[in-house]
Amino acid sequence: MSAIFKREFSAYFTSPVGYAVIAAFVFFSGIFLWVECLHVGASNMSPVFQSMFFIMLFVIPLVTMRLFAEDARQKTDQAFLTSPVSIAGIVLAKFFSAMVMLLLCLSVFIVEGVALSFMTTPDWSVIIANIFGLMLLGAAFSAIGIFISSLTESVIVAAIVSFAVNVFISLLDTISATVPVDFLKNIVSSLSFQSRFGHFALGLFSFSDVIFFASVACFFLFLTDRVIDRKRWA
């Protein structure tokens, strides 16, 4: 499992993908920090993190698109499918490589919080809550992206479909407003990633939101496990 993790994580930096993802995170978070905090002298970074929700829609598919699709395209998936490592171990190793990549990106907010502290007094509880919220959001998006990557041999298709699914998820609040039946409206609204992440953006810690994002991640990792297991016996 550790060998697969090291292989996948190092692959981010043997191609432009890892550098592009980190650069995008630093660039957009820096712009949002300037506009929302530094330019106006505000100490509340919540608007920065709320804006970063939409950047995650684009960034996560870049992180996950190649994890299974590239192996399938190059036919190197047979190597790990016949290895003694369990399917669950393979899936988790790839998932953890994506999460460590995400954590590297999220570390920029610690630097920005320190930079902001030279001008004002930032609320570190809000910053930590938002980093944790983005990590959970990223875990859910990553699991979805890994599942989609396991369904195709095309890295581009995996990225586009993952992005489309993420955009659909981001529109659930808008969709729920058009549902005429209150029962169905509540169900759709409860599945909204944006609303649940919004609690973290305000510095609020909700156990139900933690369980929601963790459940989504576990569910799609389980689906990925089933897809890969079927390929092993195909």
N, C-alpha and C positions, 0 to 999 in steps of 0.2 A: 504493500500500500504506500509506504514512504517513497519507494522508487518511482511510482506513478505520480505521486504528488510533486516530487522534485522535477520530474520530466515535464509535467504540465506547467508548473510555475516558471521554470527556466525558459520555456517556450515563449512566454510573453515578452521576454527580453532578447530573444534571438530573432525577433521580427519587430516591425514598427508598432505592433498593436499595443504592447504594454506602455511604451513611451507616449503613444498618441492618447491613450486613456488617461494617464497621469497628467499630461499636458492639458487635456480638455478639462479635467477636474480643477486644476490649478487656475487655468485661464478664466473659466466661468465663475468659480467661487470668488476669485479675486475681483472680477467685475461687479458681482452682486455685493461683495463686502464694501467696495468703494461707493457704489450707488446708495446702498441702504444704511451704511454706518459711517465710513470715513468721511465721505463728502458732506454729510449733514451733522456729523459729530454725535451720532446716536450710539448707544452701547448695546442695544438689543439686536442680536443676530438672528432672531426668529425668521424675519423676512428672507434672510440669506438662505436658510435651510429650506424654507417653503419653496423658494425658486429652484433649489437644487433637486427637488423632487422630479422636475421635468427633465433635468439633465440626466438623471438616472435612467429615464426611459430610453435615451440614446446610448448611454455608456455601457450599461449592463449587457445588451446584445453583442457588443464588441468583445466583451470579456468572455462570454460563453459560446459564441458562435462556432468556434473550432474544436471544442472539447471532445465531441464525439464525431461530428461531421467530417473533420479532416482525417481522422483515423479510418473512417468508413471509405472515404474517397481514395486514400492511399493504400487501402487494404491492409493496414497495419493493425486493425482492430482484432484480427485473428490471433495476434501474438498475445494480447492480454486476455482474450476470451478463453484461450487454452492454458493460461497460467494458473498456478495454484491459488491466486488471490480470488476471493469471493466477488461476485458481481456487486454486492453492497459495498465492498471495500474499494472497488474500482470507481463506482459512482461517487462515493464520499471523498476519495482522493482528488478527483477532478473538481468536485464542489468546493473542497477546502482550498484548492489552489486559486479558484475564483474569489473566494472570500478573503484570502490573504492579500490578493491583488486589490480588492476593494478596501481593505483596511489601510493599505499603503496610501490609497487615494484620500481616505477620510482623515489621515493624519495631518493633512494640510490645514484642517480647521483648528487644530491645536496651535499651529504656527500663527494662523490668522487671529486667534484669540489672544495670543501673546502680543502680537503687533497692535491689536486694538487696545490692549491694556496700557500702552504708552500714551494714549489720547484720552481714555475714559476708563471706567471700571465695568468690564463686561460681567454678565451673570454666568459664572462657570457651570452652575447647575443646569442652566438652559443649554449651554454648549454641549455638555456631556450627554444630556438627555437626547439632544438632536443627533449626535454622533451615534448613539446607541440605536435611535430610531432609524437612521439611514442604514445602519448595519443590518437591522431586521428587514427593512424594506429591500435592501440589496440581496439578502438571503432568499427572500421570496421570489424576486425577479430573476435571480441567478438559477434557482431551481427550475423555474419555468423555462428559462433559456436553455438550460442543460437538457431538459426533456425534449424541447423542440430540436436541439442539435442531434439528439439520438435518433430522430425520425428521418433524417435526410443525409445525403452524402455531399450536399452543397453548403459550403460555409456561407455564401451570400444569401441563399434561401433561408438558412437558419437565422441569420442576422435580421433579414427583412421581416420574416414571420414573427420573430421575437419582439421586434420593435412594434409591429402592428398589434400584437396581443397586449403589449404594455400600454399602447395608446388607448386601446379599447378599455383596459382596466382603469385608466385615468379618466375616462368619460363616464364611469358608472354613476357618479353623482348627477351628471346631466341626464343620463338615461333614466335614473330613478324618478326624476322630477316629471317625466312624461308618462310614467306608469299610472293608470287610473285606479288600480286596485291597491288599497292601502297595505294589505298583507304582502303582496308582491313587491310593492315599493319599499317596504321595510327590509325585505330580503335582499334586494338589489343594493340598497343603501348600506346595508351591513357588510357587503362585500367590497366596499369602496376602499382602495388602498390610500387614496388621497386624504379622505376624512380621518382615517385611523392614524396616518402619519402626522396629520395636522395637530393631533394631541401632543405628540412629541415636540413638534415645532414650537408649541407654546410652552414647552418645559414641563408638560404634564406626563406622568408615568402611569399608564393604565395596564394592569395585568392582562385584561382581556385583549388588548391590542398586541401584547407580546405573544400571547397564545395564538392569536389569529395568524400573525406573520409566520410564527414557527410551524403552525399546522399546515399552512400553504406550502412552505418549503419542504416539510416532511412528505406531504401528499405527492408533490411532483417529483421528488427524489425517489419515492416508491414506484411511481409510474415509469420513471427512467429505468429503474432496476428491472421492472417487468419487461420493458422493451428490449433491453440488452440481454436478459436471460432468454427471451424468445429467439434472439439472433444466435445465441450460443448453440441452441439446439436445432436451429434451422438447417 
